[in-house]
């Protein structure tokens, strides 16, 4: 239930998707832009929650931290694959 609670929060799945899609660490501003300019406070909160859950991590650079999925985050994306397949089939029926 804790995982569903975290994943059900506004913007959480989008943040995970963008971190996965980028494939390399991404800075806060670029991530915010990819998430349709969501508010910086919401993005900061979601990244903190994902970091605390072990799904995302940041690496420090000279300019700013860059965010990426952890191995656990990659496992989550893989586990969500069947749900993505189901949602595509469902969308085609509608």
C-alpha positions as MATLAB code, in Angstrom:
seq = 'XXXXXXXXXXXXXXXXXXXXXXXXXXXXXXXXXXXXXXXXXXXXXXXXXXXXXXXXXXXXXXXXXXXXXXXXXXXXXXXXXXXXXXXXXXXXXX';
ca = [
       0.000    0.000    0.000;
       2.899    2.362    0.714;
       4.198    1.929   -2.839;
       0.763    2.608   -4.322;
       0.424    5.671   -2.120;
       3.755    7.036   -3.354;
       3.104    6.229   -7.008;
      -0.403    7.683   -6.843;
       0.785   11.128   -5.824;
       0.424   13.882   -8.384;
       3.359   14.001  -10.846;
       5.238   11.043   -9.312;
       4.852    8.712  -12.286;
       5.732   11.531  -14.683;
       8.953   12.242  -12.799;
       9.866    8.544  -12.848;
       9.048    8.350  -16.563;
      11.195   11.382  -17.411;
      14.126   10.085  -15.365;
      13.815    6.742  -17.144;
      13.338    8.255  -20.581;
      16.349   10.509  -20.280;
      18.611    7.538  -19.514;
      21.295    9.762  -18.004;
      21.338   12.064  -14.979;
      19.303   15.205  -15.549;
      19.400   18.547  -13.779;
      16.468   19.960  -11.845;
      15.654   22.683  -14.385;
      15.738   20.315  -17.343;
      13.612   17.799  -15.474;
      11.106   20.512  -14.576;
      10.938   21.589  -18.219;
      10.345   17.995  -19.350;
       7.510   17.769  -16.825;
       5.613   20.616  -18.498;
       7.023   23.231  -16.122;
       5.433   21.783  -13.004;
       5.949   23.924   -9.944;
       9.449   23.729   -8.547;
       8.121   23.057   -5.037;
       6.128   20.021   -6.206;
       9.097   18.672   -8.170;
      11.382   19.167   -5.198;
       8.915   17.339   -2.953;
       8.524   14.437   -5.394;
      12.284   14.078   -5.833;
      12.756   14.055   -2.067;
      10.076   11.368   -1.695;
      11.601    9.272   -4.469;
      15.060    9.652   -2.938;
      13.785    8.604    0.486;
      12.098    5.571   -1.115;
      15.359    4.603   -2.836;
      13.881    5.050   -6.321;
      15.879    8.125   -7.380;
      19.185    9.626   -6.370;
      21.187   12.717   -7.162;
      24.804   13.132   -8.062;
      26.494   16.393   -7.317;
      28.244   18.298  -10.038;
      29.996   21.612   -9.891;
      26.912   23.446  -11.127;
      23.975   21.497   -9.673;
      22.759   18.049   -8.676;
      21.688   15.741  -11.456;
      18.925   13.208  -10.838;
      18.690    9.610  -12.029;
      16.863    6.393  -11.219;
      18.555    3.935   -8.914;
      18.676    0.202   -9.627;
      15.465   -0.058   -7.592;
      13.905    2.656   -9.765;
      14.922    0.789  -12.903;
      13.337   -2.351  -11.430;
      10.132   -0.380  -10.823;
      10.007    0.750  -14.453;
      10.510   -2.854  -15.570;
       7.771   -4.045  -13.213;
       5.383   -1.439  -14.632;
       5.900   -2.801  -18.177;
       2.852   -5.100  -18.088;
       0.704   -2.205  -16.866;
       1.909   -0.119  -19.806;
       1.023   -2.972  -22.190;
      -2.417   -3.280  -20.610;
      -3.036    0.469  -20.799;
      -2.158    0.529  -24.501;
      -4.625   -2.300  -25.191;
      -7.266   -0.544  -23.099;
      -6.721    2.742  -24.974;
      -7.207    0.985  -28.305;
     -10.611   -0.325  -27.165;
     -11.871    3.103  -26.236;
];
